[in-house]
Amino acid sequence: MSWLLDPFEFAFQQRALLGGSIAAVALALVGTWVVIRGMSFLGDALVHGVIPGIALAILFDFNVLVGAAIAAVVMILGINLVHRQTTFSEDTGIGLLFAGMLALGVILISRTASYTGSLTSILFGDVLGVTDGDIAVLAVILAVSAAASVLLYRPFLVLAFNEQKARLLGLRPGLAHWVLLGLITAVIVGSFQTVGTLLVFGLLVGPPATAALLVKRLPLMMLTAALIGVLSVITGLVLSYHLDTAGSATMALVPIVLFFVVLSARNFLTRPSRQTATSTA
């Protein structure tokens, strides 16, 4: 039992557990919508898109959350501009902004006095450096994400499968889409301190994707994803403590590994029935 409890002996470790768990639940709720709508590429691009804003906040000494939010809005508007003003698909705009914002962010960070330290903190997070203020911000983001998922459940659900039907039903799919983009931005911005901008995607998509392999009903998928996310945080912190690895990276890796374990197990369990069906035919 001490092997599990020792990593959470000190206050900063307990804050890491609490902050990471809140972030994991918020990311799981919003990530479920990302997965069922097929928006993973956009989510990954937004993860990278906030880096210039964070870098500017460090350079000019203002709140990094504000900087990250501004950068995310700029990226979303840029993607929308490319999509509407050209014949290119939305993926083209996402790809352009993905690379451009990441490159710009690294360039801006290189102008700081502590280039290496700032870059490492922004890209890979510092879960053991989570403060009470970070936890409060994450709690607000979780509350907003949960409320939006409940109040806009039907518009989000119909939009995920048929935008035209959502429009015919008067569910205002355009507004629902922008609200969902706002939620994705919020959970990414709120979680980068805990997990890092490059690693937050693991907790945004990993738990919902794994949950989708296990259950089919959306509310149960969200609950399962949240449990997997929290389990990933606990497991990641315990492993990083005993193996002396980076806490944020270990947390982000756990749900990815779990996804492939579940996928392999499901394929193995269903293989006999497929072979039987083939033989019968």
Order of alpha helices (4+ residues) and beta strands (2+ residues): alpha-alpha-alpha-alpha-alpha-alpha-alpha-alpha-alpha-alpha-alpha-alpha-alpha-alpha
